[in-house]
Amino acid sequence: MTSRKTAEQLPLAFRHDPATGRDDLLVAEPVNAAVAMIDAWPQWPAPVVIIAGPVGSGKSHLAAIWREKAGAVTVVAKAGTGAEAAAEHGPVLIEDADRNGFDERTLFHIINNVRQHGHTLLITSRLWPMSWQVDLPDLRSRLKAATVVEIGEPDDELLSQVIVKLFADRQLFVDEKLVAYMVARMERSLEAAQTLVERLDRLALARGSRITRSLAQEVLGEMVGGEETSS
């Protein structure tokens, strides 16, 4: 008998571009403060704003909205990239500062140029800046003066919205009862929501099936190491 794994045809890995407009933004308690900060621009409490939140929490979506709204340029805080000069001429965006890394003196000069020329800087990060490895005292001082907004851990409402949006980005509709079933049984993280949707989509394509409760139960079981998920 042919095994299920060999019988299933793997679908092509199509890229699914997320909708990143302001109207596509999910609004729920964990992200409200960050959304309010983006909407408040250019009336920010400080020229440098840092949005910190876990993987998949919507930081890139917020950054894309702000970049378009502010006419900002995305830069990398490393020597020789032109980032310091860009900060002299208008708003700038640095994404995933903690993950992508940065040159301390370059970041220090970017912040100084933003402050001196009356512009704004948005930085996204998984970690609060106090957790970054920073040795330059002047940069530590500048980061302490920045406004930091945290995206909190997702609640049921946000997880549900995220799952619906991730499916919609793939042009798929999933019944709200099925979404509630998944939310009640999944790991409480937005990264897990992304993984769940991706695996469900690929498995449904492989089997030529729609996304059902039994399919969700199977994927959830694999994600938690085969533990019982139907209770």
ChimeraX attribute file (.defattr): number of C-alpha atoms within 10 A of each C-alpha:
attribute: neighborCount
match mode: 1-to-1
recipient: residues
	/A:1	4
	/A:2	7
	/A:3	7
	/A:4	9
	/A:5	9
	/A:6	8
	/A:7	11
	/A:8	14
	/A:9	14
	/A:10	13
	/A:11	14
	/A:12	9
	/A:13	7
	/A:14	8
	/A:15	7
	/A:16	13
	/A:17	9
	/A:18	14
	/A:19	15
	/A:20	16
	/A:21	13
	/A:22	16
	/A:23	8
	/A:24	12
	/A:25	18
	/A:26	16
	/A:27	16
	/A:28	16
	/A:29	14
	/A:30	18
	/A:31	23
	/A:32	15
	/A:33	17
	/A:34	25
	/A:35	23
	/A:36	12
	/A:37	20
	/A:38	21
	/A:39	16
	/A:40	11
	/A:41	14
	/A:42	15
	/A:43	10
	/A:44	14
	/A:45	12
	/A:46	14
	/A:47	22
	/A:48	23
	/A:49	23
	/A:50	23
	/A:51	29
	/A:52	24
	/A:53	22
	/A:54	18
	/A:55	16
	/A:56	16
	/A:57	23
	/A:58	21
	/A:59	24
	/A:60	17
	/A:61	19
	/A:62	23
	/A:63	22
	/A:64	18
	/A:65	21
	/A:66	24
	/A:67	18
	/A:68	12
	/A:69	14
	/A:70	18
	/A:71	12
	/A:72	22
	/A:73	17
	/A:74	19
	/A:75	17
	/A:76	22
	/A:77	25
	/A:78	17
	/A:79	14
	/A:80	9
	/A:81	12
	/A:82	14
	/A:83	22
	/A:84	24
	/A:85	13
	/A:86	18
	/A:87	27
	/A:88	20
	/A:89	15
	/A:90	18
	/A:91	23
	/A:92	28
	/A:93	25
	/A:94	21
	/A:95	22
	/A:96	20
	/A:97	20
	/A:98	18
	/A:99	12
	/A:100	12
	/A:101	14
	/A:102	18
	/A:103	12
	/A:104	20
	/A:105	15
	/A:106	20
	/A:107	22
	/A:108	19
	/A:109	18
	/A:110	23
	/A:111	24
	/A:112	18
	/A:113	21
	/A:114	23
	/A:115	17
	/A:116	12
	/A:117	13
	/A:118	14
	/A:119	20
	/A:120	23
	/A:121	24
	/A:122	22
	/A:123	22
	/A:124	25
	/A:125	23
	/A:126	21
	/A:127	18
	/A:128	17
	/A:129	21
	/A:130	10
	/A:131	9
	/A:132	14
	/A:133	12
	/A:134	15
	/A:135	9
	/A:136	11
	/A:137	10
	/A:138	13
	/A:139	19
	/A:140	17
	/A:141	11
	/A:142	14
	/A:143	21
	/A:144	12
	/A:145	13
	/A:146	19
	/A:147	16
	/A:148	19
	/A:149	20
	/A:150	19
	/A:151	20
	/A:152	16
	/A:153	16
	/A:154	19
	/A:155	15
	/A:156	13
	/A:157	14
	/A:158	20
	/A:159	25
	/A:160	20
	/A:161	16
	/A:162	24
	/A:163	22
	/A:164	19
	/A:165	20
	/A:166	22
	/A:167	19
	/A:168	15
	/A:169	15
	/A:170	17
	/A:171	9
	/A:172	13
	/A:173	14
	/A:174	14
	/A:175	11
	/A:176	12
	/A:177	10
	/A:178	15
	/A:179	18
	/A:180	15
	/A:181	16
	/A:182	22
	/A:183	19
	/A:184	14
	/A:185	17
	/A:186	18
	/A:187	15
	/A:188	15
	/A:189	16
	/A:190	21
	/A:191	13
	/A:192	18
	/A:193	22
	/A:194	16
	/A:195	13
	/A:196	21
	/A:197	21
	/A:198	15
	/A:199	17
	/A:200	21
	/A:201	19
	/A:202	17
	/A:203	22
	/A:204	16
	/A:205	17
	/A:206	16
	/A:207	14
	/A:208	12
	/A:209	11
	/A:210	15
	/A:211	19
	/A:212	14
	/A:213	16
	/A:214	11
	/A:215	17
	/A:216	23
	/A:217	19
	/A:218	17
	/A:219	21
	/A:220	24
	/A:221	17
	/A:222	14
	/A:223	16
	/A:224	13
	/A:225	9
	/A:226	11
	/A:227	10
	/A:228	13
	/A:229	18
	/A:230	12
	/A:231	4
